[in-house]
Amino acid sequence: MKFDLTVAVREQAGKGAARSMRRAGKIPAVLYGQGDCLLLSVNPEGLIKILKSQAGSAALISLTVDGAKSKPNRTALLRDYQVDPVTGAVLHADLFEISMSKPIRVKVPVKIIGGIPAGVKEGGVLHHNMRDVQVECLPAALPDYIEVDASPLTIASGIHVKELGAREGVRFLDDADQMVVSVAAPMSDAKLEALLTSGVGAAGEPEVVAKGKEAGADGAGGAEPAKAGAAAPAGDAKGGEKKEAAAAPKGDKKEAEKKK
């Protein structure tokens, strides 16, 4: 699909000029790719229409550049754009100028068709593994999207890049064995419960082991001093008291005899 977009050359650059342009209801943009680089002002309606289309970044844009010193009519792709995270308004756009006679490499969206896959009806889960595929072709042969019929897919089956239908003048650049769309078997309740249980156990085990080690360390460290302290005082104290008590009278008798 080709879109017509009228843009205007702007002279001023910088953040201040861009803010002023947005307040005036315009979107600042830049055009590059074929030698020269142009600063542009774009009407938001035309750009938003391209963004909302299914082709998206793969859409060919026929530009009419007001104020251009040369080549007022050009062809471009929407290479990139910035959106305000709060309001969702488009803040800036990058347009990549192309030549209709030279091959280009573009990511094209993948569109799943054919209704509900057979495997999904049996309880399987549909996985859209690749949202887009990269292709190489002349601009005139660029498809808006790649259709993939997923209706015959059963559980544990899928469609690879190499199984995409051939298109004249279009070459797929992604790995041929890469899965585009597939249907997986559903996870049973028992398997899900086991997975959740093992996750909780694995998370709680280190804490339990750590506490056990701390408790063992405290118990071992406290038990040994207690044994040493209990054995020594019990015998030594009693024996010491008796020896001192017995030794004292002998000393007193000797002193008494000397005085006599």
C-alpha positions as CSV (number, residue, x, y, z in Angstrom):
1,M,0.0,0.0,0.0
2,K,1.2,3.5,-0.9
3,F,0.3,6.6,1.1
4,D,0.4,10.2,0.0
5,L,1.9,12.6,2.5
6,T,2.5,16.3,2.1
7,V,5.4,17.8,4.1
8,A,7.1,21.2,4.3
9,V,10.7,22.1,4.7
10,R,11.6,23.8,8.0
11,E,14.5,26.1,8.5
12,Q,14.8,26.0,12.3
13,A,16.3,23.1,14.3
14,G,16.7,22.3,17.9
15,K,14.5,21.4,20.9
16,G,13.0,24.9,21.2
17,A,11.9,25.0,17.6
18,A,10.5,21.4,17.9
19,R,8.5,22.4,20.9
20,S,7.1,25.5,19.1
21,M,6.2,23.3,16.1
22,R,4.3,20.8,18.3
23,R,2.4,23.7,20.0
24,A,1.4,24.8,16.5
25,G,0.0,21.3,15.8
26,K,2.8,20.0,13.6
27,I,5.2,17.1,14.0
28,P,8.9,17.7,13.4
29,A,10.5,15.2,11.1
30,V,13.7,14.5,9.2
31,L,14.2,12.9,5.7
32,Y,17.5,11.2,4.8
33,G,18.9,8.3,2.8
34,Q,19.6,9.6,-0.7
35,G,22.5,12.1,0.0
36,D,20.8,15.2,1.3
37,C,19.1,15.6,4.6
38,L,15.9,17.7,5.0
39,L,14.3,19.0,8.1
40,L,10.5,18.7,7.7
41,S,7.2,19.7,9.2
42,V,4.4,17.1,9.0
43,N,0.7,17.2,9.6
44,P,-0.2,14.6,12.3
45,E,-3.3,13.3,10.5
46,G,-1.4,11.9,7.6
47,L,1.3,10.4,9.7
48,I,-1.1,8.8,12.2
49,K,-3.0,7.2,9.3
50,I,0.2,5.5,8.2
51,L,1.0,4.3,11.7
52,K,-2.5,2.8,12.2
53,S,-2.3,0.9,8.9
54,Q,-1.4,-2.7,9.0
55,A,1.7,-2.1,6.8
56,G,3.2,0.3,9.4
57,S,6.9,0.7,8.7
58,A,6.6,-1.3,5.5
59,A,4.3,1.2,3.9
60,L,5.6,3.2,1.0
61,I,5.1,6.9,1.3
62,S,4.8,9.2,-1.7
63,L,6.1,12.5,-0.4
64,T,5.3,16.0,-1.7
65,V,7.9,18.3,-0.3
66,D,6.8,21.9,-0.2
67,G,9.7,24.3,-0.2
68,A,12.3,21.8,-1.6
69,K,14.9,23.3,-3.8
70,S,15.0,20.0,-5.9
71,K,13.1,16.8,-6.1
72,P,9.7,17.9,-4.7
73,N,8.3,14.4,-5.2
74,R,10.1,11.6,-3.4
75,T,9.4,8.1,-2.0
76,A,10.2,7.1,1.5
77,L,9.6,4.6,4.4
78,L,8.8,5.5,8.0
79,R,12.0,4.3,9.6
80,D,11.4,5.4,13.2
81,Y,9.2,7.6,15.3
82,Q,8.9,8.8,18.9
83,V,5.7,8.9,21.0
84,D,5.0,10.7,24.3
85,P,4.7,8.0,27.0
86,V,1.9,9.9,28.8
87,T,-0.3,11.4,26.0
88,G,0.6,9.0,23.2
89,A,1.1,11.9,20.8
90,V,3.7,11.5,18.1
91,L,6.7,13.7,18.9
92,H,9.1,13.1,16.0
93,A,9.4,11.0,12.8
94,D,12.3,9.7,10.7
95,L,11.6,9.2,7.0
96,F,14.1,7.2,4.9
97,E,14.2,8.1,1.3
98,I,14.5,5.2,-1.1
99,S,15.0,4.6,-4.8
100,M,12.4,2.7,-6.7
101,S,15.1,1.0,-8.8
102,K,17.2,-0.4,-5.9
103,P,16.4,-3.3,-3.6
104,I,15.5,-2.5,0.0
105,R,15.5,-4.5,3.3
106,V,12.4,-4.1,5.4
107,K,10.6,-5.8,8.3
108,V,7.1,-6.8,7.2
109,P,4.3,-7.6,9.7
110,V,3.0,-11.2,9.9
111,K,-0.7,-11.6,9.7
112,I,-2.3,-14.8,11.0
113,I,-5.4,-15.9,9.0
114,G,-7.6,-18.9,8.7
115,G,-9.6,-18.8,11.9
116,I,-9.0,-20.8,15.1
117,P,-6.3,-23.5,14.6
118,A,-7.3,-27.1,15.0
119,G,-4.8,-27.5,17.9
120,V,-6.3,-24.6,19.8
121,K,-9.8,-26.2,19.6
122,E,-8.3,-29.2,21.3
123,G,-7.0,-27.1,24.1
124,G,-3.6,-26.0,22.8
125,V,-2.1,-22.6,23.0
126,L,-1.3,-20.5,19.9
127,H,2.1,-18.8,19.9
128,H,2.8,-15.9,17.5
129,N,6.6,-16.4,17.7
130,M,7.5,-13.8,15.0
131,R,5.5,-10.6,14.7
132,D,7.4,-9.6,11.6
133,V,9.9,-11.0,9.1
134,Q,12.7,-9.3,7.2
135,V,12.5,-9.3,3.4
136,E,14.6,-8.0,0.6
137,C,12.9,-6.7,-2.6
138,L,12.3,-3.8,-4.9
139,P,10.0,-1.1,-3.5
140,A,7.3,-1.9,-6.0
141,A,7.2,-5.6,-4.8
142,L,7.1,-4.8,-1.1
143,P,4.1,-6.5,0.5
144,D,2.1,-4.8,3.2
145,Y,2.2,-7.9,5.3
146,I,2.9,-11.7,5.1
147,E,-0.2,-13.9,5.5
148,V,0.2,-17.1,7.4
149,D,-2.7,-19.7,7.6
150,A,-2.5,-21.3,11.0
151,S,-5.9,-23.0,10.8
152,P,-4.5,-26.5,10.1
153,L,-2.0,-26.5,12.9
154,T,-2.4,-29.2,15.5
155,I,-0.8,-29.4,19.0
156,A,3.0,-29.5,18.9
157,S,3.2,-28.3,15.3
158,G,4.1,-25.0,13.7
159,I,5.2,-23.0,10.5
160,H,8.8,-22.1,9.9
161,V,10.2,-19.3,7.8
162,K,11.1,-21.8,5.1
163,E,7.5,-22.9,4.9
164,L,6.2,-19.4,4.1
165,G,4.7,-19.2,0.6
166,A,7.0,-18.0,-2.1
167,R,6.4,-14.4,-3.3
168,E,7.7,-13.2,-6.6
169,G,10.5,-10.8,-6.2
170,V,10.6,-11.2,-2.4
171,R,13.4,-12.9,-0.5
172,F,13.2,-13.8,3.2
173,L,16.3,-13.0,5.2
174,D,15.5,-14.6,8.6
175,D,16.8,-18.0,9.5
176,A,14.9,-20.6,7.5
177,D,14.3,-22.8,10.6
178,Q,13.0,-20.1,12.8
179,M,9.4,-20.7,14.0
180,V,6.8,-18.1,12.8
181,V,3.7,-19.5,14.5
182,S,3.1,-22.6,16.5
183,V,0.5,-24.4,18.7
184,A,1.8,-25.8,22.0
185,A,0.3,-28.3,24.4
186,P,-1.5,-26.8,27.4
187,M,0.2,-27.1,30.8
188,S,-1.6,-29.5,33.1
189,D,-2.8,-28.4,36.6
190,A,-0.5,-31.0,38.2
191,K,2.5,-29.8,36.3
192,L,1.7,-26.2,37.1
193,E,1.3,-27.0,40.8
194,A,4.5,-28.9,40.8
195,L,6.3,-26.0,39.2
196,L,4.9,-23.5,41.6
197,T,5.7,-25.8,44.6
198,S,9.3,-26.4,43.5
199,G,9.7,-22.7,43.0
200,V,8.5,-21.9,46.6
201,G,10.7,-24.7,48.0
202,A,13.8,-23.6,46.2
203,A,13.3,-20.0,47.4
204,G,12.7,-21.0,51.0
205,E,15.3,-23.7,51.4
206,P,18.4,-21.5,51.7
207,E,16.8,-19.6,54.6
208,V,16.0,-22.8,56.4
209,V,19.5,-24.2,55.9
210,A,21.0,-20.9,57.0
211,K,18.9,-20.9,60.2
212,G,19.8,-24.5,60.9
213,K,23.5,-23.8,60.5
214,E,23.3,-20.8,62.8
215,A,21.4,-22.8,65.4
216,G,24.0,-25.7,65.1
217,A,26.9,-23.3,65.4
218,D,25.4,-21.6,68.5
219,G,24.6,-24.9,70.1
220,A,28.0,-26.4,69.5
221,G,29.8,-23.3,70.6
222,G,27.7,-23.0,73.8
223,A,27.9,-26.7,74.7
224,E,31.6,-27.0,74.9
225,P,32.3,-24.2,77.3
226,A,29.5,-25.4,79.5
227,K,31.1,-28.9,79.8
228,A,34.5,-27.4,80.5
229,G,33.1,-25.1,83.1
230,A,31.0,-27.8,84.7
231,A,33.8,-30.3,85.0
232,A,36.5,-28.1,86.3
233,P,34.7,-26.2,89.0
234,A,32.9,-29.3,90.4
235,G,36.1,-31.2,91.3
236,D,38.6,-28.4,91.6
237,A,36.6,-26.3,93.9
238,K,35.8,-29.0,96.3
239,G,39.3,-30.4,96.2
240,G,40.8,-27.0,96.6
241,E,38.7,-26.1,99.6
242,K,39.5,-29.4,101.3
243,K,43.3,-29.0,100.7
244,E,43.3,-25.4,101.9
245,A,41.3,-26.4,104.9
246,A,43.6,-29.3,105.8
247,A,46.8,-27.3,105.2
248,A,45.9,-24.4,107.3
249,P,45.8,-26.2,110.7
250,K,49.3,-27.8,110.1
251,G,50.8,-24.4,109.5
252,D,49.2,-23.0,112.7
253,K,50.5,-25.9,114.8
254,K,54.1,-25.4,113.6
255,E,53.9,-21.7,114.4
256,A,52.5,-22.5,117.9
257,E,55.4,-25.0,118.6
258,K,58.0,-22.4,117.6
259,K,56.6,-19.9,120.0
260,K,56.7,-22.4,122.8
